[in-house]
């Protein structure tokens, strides 16, 4: 048996949690969670690599034929829509995560800018639900090695192909994590 050891990078806003390879939770299996807020009261983020077969315009017909996929953001509040984007200059109420990546903002501002052609599908991601941890809950999960933490290139994160996000971020953790990408997603098929 091998030991999965977590890295020494601490969670913070703008960092990504990478699930350990044998985690079998429906939402978090081979997931990458962008922390959009982390502090003493807890943590809040979205799973950035789990698209579903629904387009945002199917949920929000006001967007016309805007062809952007919808992602599972996490198990909390799964009927609400959240979004990250690179348009902090035009989406009112956006919160800066880091680099040129922003969280949320006024949905009316998003709709208006999409209809005006100011936002393209490769500069915004929409999520159903979010991932949340109460105070100290994430730290306890880190002690149990459920996650590794990485400092990603936020400017590239929103444009990465979802199927390559988990393995790509694992590779950025360094050589000692390389074996993670070779483990089967389901240990029963080992």
Secondary structure by P-SEA (a helix, b strand, c coil): ccccccccccccccbbbbcccccccccccbbbbbccccccccccccccccccccccccccccccccbbbbbcccccccccccccccccccccccccccccccccccaaaaaaaaaacccccccbbbbcbbbbbccaaaaaaaaacccccccccccccccccccaaaaaaaaacccccccccccccccccc
